[in-house]
Amino acid sequence: MKSRKKFLAIGAMLVCAALALAGTMTSSPRGRTDDQGDEADSRIRIGFAIAPVQLNLEGKNPALVGLGSYIVNTEGCNDCHSAGPPTQYAAGGNPFLGQPKVVNQKTYLGGGRDFGIVFVPIAGPNAPHIISRNLTPAPNNETGLPGGDITYDRFLQIIQQGTDFDHLHPNCSVNVNTNCFSVNTPPTPSVDGDLLQVMPWPNFKDLREREIRAIYEYLRAVPCIQGNYPGPGGPAAGIPPEPADRCQ
């Protein structure tokens, strides 16, 4: 009996040691999946597997990066935050043409897709073309924050309230009469130029804050893309161009 108990104890110790070793060795070509915290789940591992770009995990929480990748890449964020269908996929990698999916790393989350005038007739004759923003970090600002320089507090407000801190599509006024939303009189509603009008924040706001932070952490980890923003509207439409050295 004693021999049997001793054998079982040794076996249990070996199993625990093997699990501990496996935990330290678990990795993916794009980053480790340890440090999963209290909300460890398969989405973290899947997130690393489907990330289409090399990730920079230095100084970041790997579990949040993996979870953020899962949300960003399964929710189709790049569908909007790329230059559009012609450049969204690499040559020979467009799944809509029956090809194996290969995301174009040169435009991934770099913005520049022109959604055109999407609020006719309530937007008015001077309605702006809404162009998706570049979500990638810019190393030259020494912060490495998403969207060039978006702090987490602002990112949380963007996701939960739809605030447009760039004020690129304001309501028209005496001093603003181009690239703006007309202010209508009741009962015709006016577009609120202080809010993002294409970004699906009304859906994303229902995410738990850990998931929102995971998206933010993932966007910190993706490489900088020069991007095509501001797109066809250009500076003439009141949209500032990206600096030429954004990714340096």
HUMO-V951651 format. One record per backbone hydrogen bond with DSSP energy under -0.5 kcal/mol. CO is the residue of the C=O (numbers start at 1). NH is the residue of the N-H. Records with the same first field share a line. If there is no record, write none. Layout:
CO: NH + NH
This chain:
1: 5
2: 6
3: 7
4: 8
5: 9
6: 10
7: 11
8: 12
9: 13
10: 14
11: 15
12: 16
13: 17
14: 18
15: 19
16: 20
17: 21
18: 22
19: 23
20: 24
21: 25
22: 26
26: 33
28: 31
31: 28
35: 63
36: 39
37: 40
41: 44 + 45
42: 46
43: 47
44: 48
45: 49
46: 50
47: 51
55: 57
57: 60
60: 62
61: 65
62: 66
63: 67
64: 68
65: 69
66: 70
67: 71
68: 72
69: 73
70: 74
71: 75
72: 77
76: 79 + 80
77: 80 + 81
80: 82
81: 111
82: 113
84: 87 + 88
85: 89
88: 104
90: 93
93: 95 + 102
94: 97 + 99
95: 98
102: 90
103: 105
104: 107 + 108
107: 110
109: 135 + 136
110: 229
111: 228
113: 115 + 132
116: 118 + 130
119: 123
121: 124
123: 182
124: 127
126: 180
128: 130
129: 131
130: 115
132: 112
133: 135
135: 147
136: 148
137: 139
138: 141 + 144
139: 142
145: 138 + 148
146: 149 + 150
147: 149
149: 151
151: 155
152: 156
153: 157
154: 158
155: 159
156: 160
157: 161 + 162 + 163
158: 162
162: 196
163: 165
164: 167
170: 181
175: 177
176: 173
181: 172
182: 184 + 191
185: 188
187: 189
191: 193
192: 195
194: 164
199: 201
200: 203 + 204
201: 205
203: 206
204: 207
208: 211 + 212
209: 213
210: 214
211: 215
212: 216
213: 217
214: 218
215: 219
216: 220
217: 221
218: 221 + 222
219: 137
221: 56
228: 231
229: 242
230: 233
231: 234
233: 237
234: 237 + 239
235: 238
238: 240
243: 246
245: 248
246: 140
